[in-house]
Each structure stands twice: as C-alpha cells, then as structure tokens.
C-alpha cells in the first residue's frame, strides 16, 4: 500500500488538492501501521497544511486527529491534547460528529496518560454518548477501545473488559482485522490485571498472529 500511495503522490499535480488529500491520508495511515513515526510526522504536518489550504473544517479536524495520535505515540502528551482541542473546535465549526467522536476517544487516552483522571472521566462519557448518537459501528468500536483505557486506569477492570468484548464483537462481525488486533491486545492486558492468565494468553497469542499477518509491528511488539 505504501508503494502505491508513494507513486500516486509522485504522479499527482500539486494543484489537485482533493486527490492529493486522499493519497496523503492513505499513506499517513499506512506509515502508522508500519511504525515509521518520522515519516508519519511529516505526513501529519502535510495533512494539516493541505486541509487548511482546502479550507474545509472537517478535513482540519481529521488532520489534527492524526497529528495528535502521532504525538501521543511519541510521548508528547501535552502537545497531543492541544492538537485534539484544535481538532474539536474545527469539528464543532463543521458540525462533524464523526470526527468529534473520533477525537474525543483519543483525548480520553491522552488525559489518562497525563494523569488527569477527572478530565478523562468527563471525556469518556462525552465520547460514548457522541459515538452512540452517530451510530457508526467502526467509530463505536474505536471509542470502546479508547474509553476502556480509562476504566482500566480507574480500576474498574470488569467494565473495561466488557467494553473490549463489545469492541471485538463489532470488529469480528465487520471484518476489521486492525481493530480486532487492538481489542485483543487491550483485552489480554485487562485479563492479566484481573488475574485471569488462562484467558489472557489465548487473546494475546491471537493478537500476535493477526498483527503479524497484517504487518502491524507496533501492536505485535505491544
């Protein structure tokens, strides 16, 4: 996929902003899966610049969602939260509830990492409500994954496991292998904390196999 996106970007003229956005968006996603953080950071910046050049707030929200995600993976949590706040403002201007829900989900994880559990609790409620109103199964699955992180950190492990089992049901039904890998990784970890290794090991083993199959190196390592 990366090779095809590279070729597309090399062929597209600079003034074809809409198709450059699509190709850059695809490559950005692939770079994240491959774990090439340096290259993805460059593409994140390019997406922000392109979204602003196009002048569509929905695209700005999506670009800052991606920028924040990469910052979080690099441990730059304060900058990550700032990116999400900018993205949420853009989503609100556009009335785009899809990207509002997506950003709120990652903001939960960011606030947990910052140690701001009261803020994470509020964001978790908002994220679940936004995803419920949106009614998109893939967004719901992502939100369940992210919100489970808060419940794990808050000590409500049973609630975390429940959310992750719901996530896995959605991703298996819809054939989303990357989502299933994320769910298995987090569910396995939650089972460990619950003192249930007999359930943790099969979940983690299946997660490793799927991560290797789709080339998702970061989840394989996790």
N, C-alpha and C positions, 0 to 999 in steps of 0.2 A: 504493500500500500504506500509506503514512504516513497519508493521509487516512482510510482505513478504520480503521486502528488508533486514530487520534485519536477518531473517532466512537464506536468500541466502548468506549474508556476513559471517554468522557463519559457513556455510557449505563449502564455497569455500576455497581451499588451498591458502596459501599466494603466491605461485609461479604462480597461474593462474591470471596473471595481467590483461589480457583483460576482463575477465568476472568480476573480482573484480571492474574494472573501471565502467563497465555498472551498476552493482548493487549499487556502491557507488554514481554514478551520479544520479541514480533514487532516492535514499534516500535523497541526498542533496536537490533535487528539492522538495520532499515531506516535508522535515523539514522547508523549506522556507515558503511553503503554510500553514503549521501548526503554524508558528510563533515561532518555537523553535530555537531562534537565537544562543544560546550557543552550541547546538548540531550541528547546521549547520556550525558554525565557525570551529568546529573540523573537520567536513567532508570536508570543503573547504581546510583546510591545508592538509588533507589526499589526496585530489584530486590533489593538486599541486605536492606533493611528488610522487604520483603514476604516474602522467603524465611525470614528469622528469625521473622517473625510466624506463618507457616505451620508452622514448626518441623520442616522436612524437610532433612536434611543434604545430600541430593543437589541440592536447589534452592540451598542455601547455596553449595555448590561451584560450581555453574553461575553464580551471581551474581558470585562473586569472580573467576571466569574472565573474565567480561565486564568487570568493573571493572578488572582487571589489563590487559586488552587495550587499553582506552581510555587508561589511564595510560601504557602503552608508546607509543602513538601520539602522546602529548603530551610524550614525552621524559622522563617521571618514572620512570626505570627502577628505582631502589631501592624506591620505593613499589609499583611493578608486581610486583617479586619478592615483597614482603611479602604482597600480595594473593594471589599464587599459593600461597604457603606456607599461608595460611589456607584456601584452597580445597582444597588437597591433604589437609589434616587433615580437613576435612568429608567429602571423597570417601572417605577411609580409614574414617571412622566409619560411613559408609553402605555400604561395600563396593561403591562405584560405580566400576567400572573404566573406564567410558566417559569420565566427567569427569576421572578420574585421567590417562588418556591425553591428553585434550584439553589439560589444564593443563600436563602435562609438555612437550608440544610447544611451547607458547608460552614456557615457562620456559627452554627451550634458547635461543630468540632473545633473551630478556631477558638471560641471562647472557653471551651473545656481546656484546651492546651494553654491558654493564657491564665488558667486558674480562676476564671470569673464564672463560677457555677451559677450564681443568681441570674446573670445575664443569659447564660446558656439555657437555663430552665425556661426563661421567658421566650427565648428564640425557638426552643424545641416545640413549645405549644403553638407558636405562630407558624412554624414550618409545617407541622402536621395538619393544622387547620387549612393552610393555603393549599397544600397538596390534595387534601380531601375535596375542597371546593373545585379544584382544577379537574380532578377526575381522570388524570393521565396515569396509567399503570406504571410506566417506566419512571416517571417523576416520583410517584408514590414509593416505589421500590428504593430509589436513591435516598429519598427523605428518611425512610425507615432505617436504612443503614446508618445514616449520619446521626439521627436522633438517638439510636441505640448506644452510641458512644457516650452521650450524656448520662444515660441511665446506668451504664457500666461504671462510669466515674463516680456517680452519685451513690453507688452501692445497691441499686435496685436491679440485681443481675437477672432475676426472673423476668422482669419487664423487658430488659434488653434482649434476652433470648427469645421472648415472644415476638418482638418486633422483627428480629432477624429471621425467624421461621416464616413470618408473613412475607418478608422480602424474598426469601428463597422460593416460596411457592409462586410468587409473581414471575420471577426470572426464569424458573424452570418451565412454567407454562408458556412464556413468550419466547423462550429460546435464547435469552440474553446470557451468554457464557461469561462475559466480563463481570456482569452483575452477580452471577452465581459465585464466581471466584471471591468477590468482595464479601458476599454474605457468608460463605463457608469459612473464610479467614477470621472474620469477626465472631461468628458463632462458635468456632473452635476455641478461640481465646476466652469467650464468655463461659463455655463449658469448663475450661481449665479453672477459672476463678470460682466456679460453682463446685469444684471438687468432683467433677464427673469426667475423668480421663477416658473412660470407656466409650464415651460419646465424642469427646474432643478429637481423639486420634483419627477415627474414620473421616470426620468432617475435614480436618486439616490435610489428610492424605489425599482426599478427593480434590480439595482446593489446589494442592500442589500439582496434581495431574492435569487439571484443567488449565492452570496458569502456564504450565509448560506447553500444553497443546496450542494455546493462542499466543505464546511468546510474551506473556505479561511478567517481566522479570522482577519488578518491584514487589508484586504480590507473592510471587514464588519465594522470594527472599523473606518476606514477612511471615 
